[in-house]
Amino acid sequence: MLAPLAPHHLRQVQQLHASLKAGDRMAALEGFDALPAAVQGHAQGLVLRAHILQAFAKLPEARDALEAAVAQAPGYAGAHAALGNLLDELGEGTRAVQALRRAAELAPDNSDVALDLALAASNAGDYALAEQAAARAIRSAPGVARGWAVMAHLERTRGNVDLAAQLYRRAIDVDAGDARSRHNLAVLLREDGRPAEALAEVEAAVTHGSVPPETAALGAHLLTDLDRPDEAVRAYRQLLALAPDHLDAQETLALLLPQLGRGGEALDGYRAALRAGPNAPALWASALKTAFALQDYEQLGRWAAEAEAVLGPSPEIRVARAAALSRLGDQRQAVDLLGDVLAAVPDHGSAHQHLAYALVVAGDPGAAERHALRAAELDPTDQAPWALLTVIWRLLEDPREAWLADYDRLVMPIDLDAAPGFFDELAARLHDWHTMREHPAEQSLRGGTQTRGNLFDRRDPLIGRLVAQIRTGVLNRLRQLPDDPSHPFLSRKTQHIAFAGSWSVRLRSEGFHIAHIHQRGWMSSALYVALPPEVGSGDAGALAFGIPDKALGLDLPPRRVERPQVGRLVIFPSYLWHGTLPFESEQPRLTVAFDALPA
């Protein structure tokens, strides 16, 4: 049995729960610390402590508190429910369902516990249990919006998009101010290719009161989807004025502005946020990552030095500073700094990778080899160390270059089996989707534009036909490759692929792709949809392999050049350096590209 708290102590605990629910985690923490030790150690106090720890993202400590509460009071439904919800958040589906089943047994009339069980069971893939628990809660309280929303989540997890949308709307009919259901419905509609309907739900949520930052960010994303980028910029900035540490908004705005011809403003949001709240490790990490992606190495170096002064010399911050130094030409200091990081953390994969890069630039490929190999060993799916090894072994005249790169075998042209006129129709559709003014600053193209979002997720019959043709062509070609369990590409050969990203690129005259790789891919590609008459007969606009990143300072000729042809798809390992040669024409060069992973 759960020994009861004194009434005044129970009221204090309830008041602190209310403060936490209202978002005032500091008030809850200070109030908890002021409670008597006996109350803090009581099962109800331990549950409160766990919720406070969760608010501060200290999940292992929260779990310890909840397990102590369950051990102290095994008949306390609230402790089992809180533990189950935390385990669900941690991705431990089976244990989460067990804990919430026990909570439901102890509190059979508590509809919130039943709905928590339904959510956890849905996330764990036990759809029958999820439906049973949600239905029980709805029967007992049909006028409560959350029951319908949980059932909607279940149907969304099952892939029943239309039914999920209907159920979210049922929840909204019950409670027009249910901002969470409107948000989730908007996300569902956006994923279903219905951005206008999704934005209407976000706007409706706003009319019913303030919305959480995630909903405001979603509204800004949708404005961009609807080709209203200037409005999107204003929406992002309004959100960041209230929530400067909202990382999704910060990163998205920084990457959007260069495409609008406003690259000089790209990092302004981070600058303001870091001035306002410099003691924010996650914000610093996001700022450093984004500055590196935008190739603003001077800002990256300054920020890394400032972050180290504020937060201390963490390995990640020092690697970022070394990366900036290397890109700015100071290889000696970069090598020394990365050596210090590895002396303290010998298996820091990113430090090994950046050290290999700096040593290649410094003209010491022999020393670079050891660090590139170690980085590849620590994370074999990271394409960057393998890309460096194609260069290192080439410089060392090591025969392993031919094994790893094998341009003749692993650069694979495929002529898609498309109906006459298909690519003309596809080209017209793609041109309509190129709405940005400039190229993304963090991407490889120069002198052109790139579509936003995941192209293959668009609900369009042409895209559906294209994806089917690509999948068939790719899988047929992969079946022809040999097996090699030691090879970073061939060892992951598969009969099922998942598209990790997809987009279209439209290059203007004199446009090109700089030499690059796809660090988190496995297989990358280029599909030619429409070509100017000047492209295809010679090397103008062709795809060149084996010319490494210009920043490495190496004057190496291509190992293979593929001339474009409409309807031809070229697939290759993501670690192969590739870029395009410039062309001159009054007509653009239009392609589709994707990254794929083994599924």
Secondary structure, 3 states (H helix, E strand, C coil): CCCCCCHHHHHHHHHHHHHHHCCCHHHHHHHHHCCCHHHHCCHHHHHHHHHHHHHCCCHHHHHHHHHHHHHHCCCCHHHHHHHHHHHHHCCCHHHHHHHHHHHHHHCCCCHHHHHHHHHHHHHCCCHHHHHHHHHHHHHHCCCCHHHHHHHHHHHHHHCCHHHHHHHHHHHHHHCCCCHHHHHHHHHHHHHCCCHHHHHHHHHHHHHCCCCCHHHHHHHHHHHHHCCCHHHHHHHHHHHHHHCCCCHHHHHHHHHHHHHHCCHHHCCHHHHHHHHHCCCCHHHHHHHHHHHHHCCCHHHHHHHHHHHHHHHCCCHHHHHHHHHHHHHCCCHHHHHHHHHHHHHHCCCCHHHHHHHHHHHHHCCCHHHHHHHHHHHHHHCCCCHHHHHHHHHHHHHCCCCHHHHHHCHHHHCEEEECCCCCCHHHHHHHHHHHHCCCCCCCCCCCEEEEEECCCCHHHCCCHHHHHHHHHHHHHHHHHHCCCCCCCCCCCHHHCCCCEEEEEEEEEEEEEEEEECCECCCCCCEEEEEEEECCCCCCCCCCCCEEECCCCHHHCCCCCCCEEECCCCCEEEEEECCCCEEECCCCCCCCEEEEEEEEEEC
